[in-house]
Amino acid sequence: MRNSLIKIIPVLLFTACGLTASGQTEIKNKIVDFTTFLPIESASIYVKNSTIGTVSNADGKFVLQVPNEFQNDTLVISSIGYKSYKTLVNEFDDSMEVFLEEDIASLDEIILIAETRPKTGNDIVLKALERLDMNLPEEPYLQKGFLRHRERNKKEYKWLIESAITLYDSSYASGSEDNLKINVDETRKSYDLRDVDSLFAYAAYLKNATNNRNLRAKNLRRDTIQVGSLIKAIKWNDRRVNGLENLFKGRLNLVRNSNARQALFGDKVLDKHQFRLDTVLVDDERKIYKIEIMKSSDYVGLNTRNIFNEGYEARGWIFIYWDNYAIKKIEYELVAASEAQRRRSKSLFDTLVNHRLTMSYKEYDGKMYPNYLYYETPKLVKVGDRSSDKKTKKENELKRDREEQFYYTIQEILFTEVIRDSTAVSQALKKEWSEDIFSTQPYNKEFWKGYNVLLESEEEEKLIQDLSKRASLFKQ
């Protein structure tokens, strides 16, 4: 049964050899804090007045493919709270690491000369939400991007997908349910070595199909269920928990969907969140508010179908430009807070942080477009025996159950190209679209030449290499 359920998709790996595709220049380096010598993660690296860019990984490293037509344009390396580094693309020196120096605006001086401006974190965030229709795109557009979807238990990677995607959005003014679409264009890597408790997924699948709330996985027998049905149930579970459509059209798309019904950042945002002004920093020579996100009087809930996703408190940070109140970045966590959610989260996932989200935006031609998205959540794959009674179960068996009980699911998306030409947008919409990242696709080597992707950290690279080796051994 295990062999029947585990799917391995052989994919040719694209190896960077220092050579670039025709008409491309590869820029790569490491970004470091000038004072601490520590790597700077999630720094922005982009060509000025364009949408070509990337972000640095956990090691501060990056790689960026720049079309040769931008050789005489300015390359900008920036991070909130630091002075930016700028140079011409054709003059970039990769022989030395890039050091960024801290740059902090004086909050006291700013407040003294800003009597008519909002002064509290709550008022600043409300002002930013009021101006979303001015700061977000008001015309239909396409964005090209790169997705890395990975799942792991506490020891190793179990599943990895890397894909090129296209996002279509008609505008902020229109609801995302009918006016936002995602398509998976190409697949670069796909390994699936998950050891899923398929009966658990199948029980949830049957509950959804039959509305039978009393059905339990322990009452099902593997030998009575066809393999095809089990695989179908697993795919259904993948889509409902980690589907791209849910991520972009759901409540966690905090800024884009703030005008939706019951939005987390909607008209009752202060019922579920409070915002405290921390300081004013600098981002690429512009002042930017750093505001802390804190709990409020009501719990936060995601209203996820057939999943108990209620009873959270929000925490994190939101960064808002001083001059136009545009939201630049959100770091957002949902922490189990209600008694029921705390018991569930600690028992099933061994953590109280159930959702961790980072969303950053890049200004292009006066509008803020999605730039980078990171989403992490635990996903239950096995119920197991969670008894802590060592008399009934050995300690090493309990540890193994906890290690295999859930996966950390992480989705990272880097957006680069923005397409606003109405003819190009109309032509793209005539094609068939599918947001299904779980279906297999052939590997197209030519497509990936010069395509901007997220650079793996050293730890991720080792885990991916280990996953590919295990996939090869399984195939043999």
N, C-alpha and C positions, 0 to 999 in steps of 0.2 A: 504493500500500500504506500509506503514512504516513497519508493521509486516512482510510483505512478503520479504522486502529487507534486513532487519537486520538479520544477521547470528550470532548465538551463538554456540560455540563449547565447550561442557562440557569437562573439562580436570581435572583429579585428580592432586592435587598439592603435590609436593614432599616437605616434611617438614624435615629440618635438626634437628635431635634430640640430637646432640652431639655424636651419634654413627657413625661409618664409615663402609664402605663396606669392605668385606673380602679382606685383603692384602693392605689396604689403611690406611694412617695416615692423619688426618685432622689438618691443621695448619691455625690458624686465629689470627688476631691481628689488631692493628691500628698503622699507621705510622704518626709521628708528627715532625714538624720542631723544632729543639732543641732551637732556639732563640725565635721564635714567639709563639710556642705552637699551631700553626695552623696545621690542617691536610694536608698531602701531597697527592694530587690527581695524579693518573696515574703513581705512582711509580711501578717499576718492582719487582716482587717477583718470584724467579725461583731457580731451582736446577742446580748448576754449571755443565757444560758439558752435559746438556740435553736440551730438548725442553719443559720440564714440568714447567709451570709458569702461572702467572696471573698478574693483575694490580689492584691497589687500587682504590676505588670509590671516590666520591666527599667528603665523610666523612673521607677519609684516611684509611678505613677499607678494609680488604681482607679475603678471605678464599681459601685455596689451598689443594687439595687432592694429596698426594704424595704416590706412590706405595712403599711398604715396602722394596723393593730391593734397594731403594735409602736412607735408614736410615742412612748410614755412609757417605753420600755425603754432600757437602757443600750447605747450603741454603744462597742465596744472596738476599738482599733487597737494591735496588739502585734507585736513581733518578738523573737526570742530574743536576749538580751543587752541589751535596751533596757527602759526604764520605759514602761509602757503609757499610752496616752492614752484617757480615758474621758469621755463626755458623753451626755446624753439624745439620742435620735434626733432629736427635734423641735427641739433646740437646737444641732445641728451647724452650724458656720460654715464654708462652703466658700470664703470670700473670701481666706483665708490658708492657706498650706501647713501641713501637720502635721509638727512637728519632734519627733523622739524622742531622748531622752538615754540614753547608755549606762548600764547597771546591772549590775555584776558582784559576785557573792558571793565572800567570802574563802574560798578552798580550805583554807588552813591552819587557820582557826578552826573550820571544819566538821569537819575530821578530828580535831581535838583533843577534840571532844565526841561523837564517833561511833565509839567503840571497838568496838562490836558490829556495825557495818555493814561491808559489803564495801569494801575499800580500793583494789583494783586495777581497771583497766578490764575485764579478762577476767571477774572475779567479779561486777562490776556488770551486765554484759551477760547473763551466765548467770542472774543473779537475775531480770532483766527477762524473759528467755525462759521461766523457770519460772512466772512470774506472768501469762503471756499469757491463760490461761484465766480469770483474775480480771478482767483489764483490757479484754479484747475482748468484743464482744457475745456473749451466750449464748442469745439468742432470735432467730428469723428476722426479717429486716427488709428494707426496700427503701430505696434511695437514688436521688434524682434528681440528674442532673449534666449538665455541658456538656463536650463533646469538641472540641478543635481538633487536627486531624491535618494535617500539612503535610510536603511533601517538596521539597527544593531541591538544585540542584548548587551549585558554588562561586560562581555568578553570579546566579541568579534562582530564583524559585519555579516549580515544575513542577506541583504538585498541592496542592489545599487542600480539606479537608472540615471543616465545622462542624456538629455534631449534638447533639441532646438525647438523653441515654441514661438508662436505668434499670438499676440493679444490684440483684440479689437475692442474699442470702447467708443460709444457714440458721443458721450460727453458726460460731465458730472451731473448735469440737469436731469438726465434720463435715468430711470431705475436700472440697476445692473442685471436684474433677473432676465429681462428680455433684450437688453441693449449692450451686453458685454459677452464676448466669446473668446475662447482659447482653443488653439489648434496645436497639436504636436506634429512638427514638421519632419524631423529626422531624429534617429536614435544613434548615439555614439557608443554607449556601453549599456549592457543590461545583463546582470547576473541575479538569479533568484535561487538562493539556497536556504530559504526559510523552512524551519521545521515547525509547521503550524499545527496546533491542535485543531484539526479540521472539523471535528465534531462540535467544538465550541462555536466556530464561525457558522457551521451549518445550522445549529440550533437558533442562532440569532437571525439567520436568513429565513428559516421557517417561521419564526415568530413574526417577522415582517410580512411574509407572504400570506400567512393564514390567520394572523391576529390572535394566535394562541399564546397568551402570556404565561401559561402554566408549563410550557414545554421546557425541558431541561436537557442539557447535553449528556448527562449521566444516564438518561433513559434511552439514548440512541445507541445503536450497534453499527459498527463500521461495515460488517459483512452484509448489511441489508441496504446499503446506500451505494449507488453507482458512482464511480470515480468522477465522471463528467459533472455530476450534480455537486459533488464536493468542491471541485475546482471552480464551478460557477459561483458557489457560495463564498469562497475565499476572495474571488475578484469583486463580488458585491461588497464584501466587508472592506476591501482595500479602497474602493471608490467612495464609500460613505464616510470613512474616517480621513482619508488622505487625498481625495480627488481634487484636482486643480479647480474645478468648478466651485466646490465648497469654499475653498480658500479665497477666491476672488469675489464670489457672489454672497458670501456669508457675512456674519457680523464682525469677524475679525479683520475685515478690510475696513478699518476704522474710519479712514478719511474719505475714501471714495464712496462708501455706503452710509455716510452720516445723515443723509436725507431719506434713508429708508425707514420703514415702519419699525418701531422698537429698536432703533439703532443704538449701539453703545455710546457713540458720540453724537447722539441726536438731541432733541429739544429737552430731554430730561437727563442730560449728561451729568449734572451735579448731584443727582440722586445716587449715582453709582460710583462717582469719582470726585475727588477733591484735588486741586492743583495748587502747589506752593512754589512761588518764584524763588529760585535758588540763587542765580547770578546771571550776569550777561557776559557771554563769551564772544569770540570772533570766529567767523567761518569765511575763509577766502576774502578777507578784508571787509566783511559785513558783520555788524553786530547781530547777535542771535541770543534770544532768551533761552535759558536752561531752566525747565520747570519740572518739578517732581510730581509724579502721579501717585495719589494715595487713596486709601479706602474712604468710602462715604457711608451714608446711612443704610443703603440697600446693598444686597449682594449682587454680584454680576453673574449672569447666566447666558449660555450660548444657544439654548433651545434646540439642541441637536436631536434629530429624530432617533428614537430608540437607544439613546445614550444619555446617562445621567451627567449632564454638563452644567449643573447649576451650583450655587452656593460658593462663589469665589469672591475674593477681594483683589482689586487691581493694584499694581505697583509698577513703577518704572520712571521713565523720563520722556519729555516731549520738548523738541527744539523748534522755536518759532522765530523767524526773521524779524528784526526790530523795525525795518523800514516798511514792509508791506504786509506783515502778519501771515506770511506764507509758512505752512508747516514743512520743515525740512526733514525731520527725522522723529520717529517714535520708537522707544524701547519699552515693551509692554509685557507684563507677566500677569497671569491669573493664578492666584494661590488659594488652595482649598481653605475655606474659612468656616462654613457651617459645620455643625457637628456631624451630619450625615456625610458630607463631602470629605471632611477630614478623615473619618474612619475608612471610607472607600479608597481614597487616594493613598493613604499610608499602607493599607492592607494589600491593595492590588499593585501599586507602583513604587512603594517604598519612597515616596516623595510627596510633598504638598504642592509643588509647582507643576501644574498640569498643562499649561500653555505658555510658551515663550516666543515672542514675536518681535522682530525688528523690521521696520519699513523706512526706507529713505527715499527722498525725492530729489530730482535734479531740475534746475530751472533751465528752460530752453525757450527762447523767443518770448519771454515774459510769462510763461506758464510752467507749472510744476508737474513733471511726469514721473511715474514710478521708476526708480533706479535700481534698488536692491531690496530683496525680501528674504528674511530668514524666519522659518517657523519650525518649532520643535514641540513635540507632544509625545507622551507615552501611549502605546497602543497595546491593549490586552490581547494576548494570543493563546494563553493557556490558563485555565483556572487553577489546576494543580492542587496539592494538599498544603494549605498554609498553616497547618497546626504547628504550634510552638512546643508541643509536648514531646520532649526528647525520649520519653519512655515509649512512645508509639512510633517515633520516627527518628532515625539517626540524624545527627547534626549536618553531616555532609550532604545528605539527601535533601534536607530543608534548604540548604544553600543552593543546591543545584536547581531546585524548584523556583526559587526567587530569581536566579540568573536567567532562567528560560521562560519566566512567566509573562514578561512583556518586552516589547521592543521600544527603543528610543527612535521615533520617526522624525527625520529632519528633511525639510525641503528648502533649498536655496535657489533663488532666481536672480539672475543678473540681466537687466534690460539695457540694450545699447541703442540700436537704430530706432528712430521715430519717423513714421511715414504719414504725412498729412495730405498728400496729393489726393484729391477727391476721386480722380479716375482710378488710381492705383487701389484705393480703398474699396471702391465699387467692384473692381475686377476680383479682388481677393475674396469678397463676400459671396461671389458667385460659385466658388469652389466648395466642396464638402468639408466641413469642419468637425474635428473630434478632439475632445480634451482628455481622451483616455490614454494615460501614460503607461498603462499596464499591458497594452497589446504589443505584440512583437512587430518590429520593423526591420527591414534589411539595412545593413550598414553601407553608407554612401561615402566613400573615402574622399572624393572630390569636393563634396559639400563642406566638409569640415576643415579644408585647407583655408587658413586665414580667418576662421570663425572665432570670435572672442568667447572664451570660456572662463569659468572660475578656476583659479589655481588651487590645487589641494594643499593643505598643510602637510608637514612631514608626517604627523601621526595619521592623517587621513590616507596619505599615499601608501604607508605601510599596511594599513588595514585593507585598502583596495587591492594591493598586490597579493595579500594573503587570501582575499576572497577569490581573486582570479585563479590562484594556484589550486585552491580547493575545488573550484568549479571545473578546472581541467582534469583533476584527479577523479572527480565524480564522473565526468564524461568518459574517461578511459575505463 
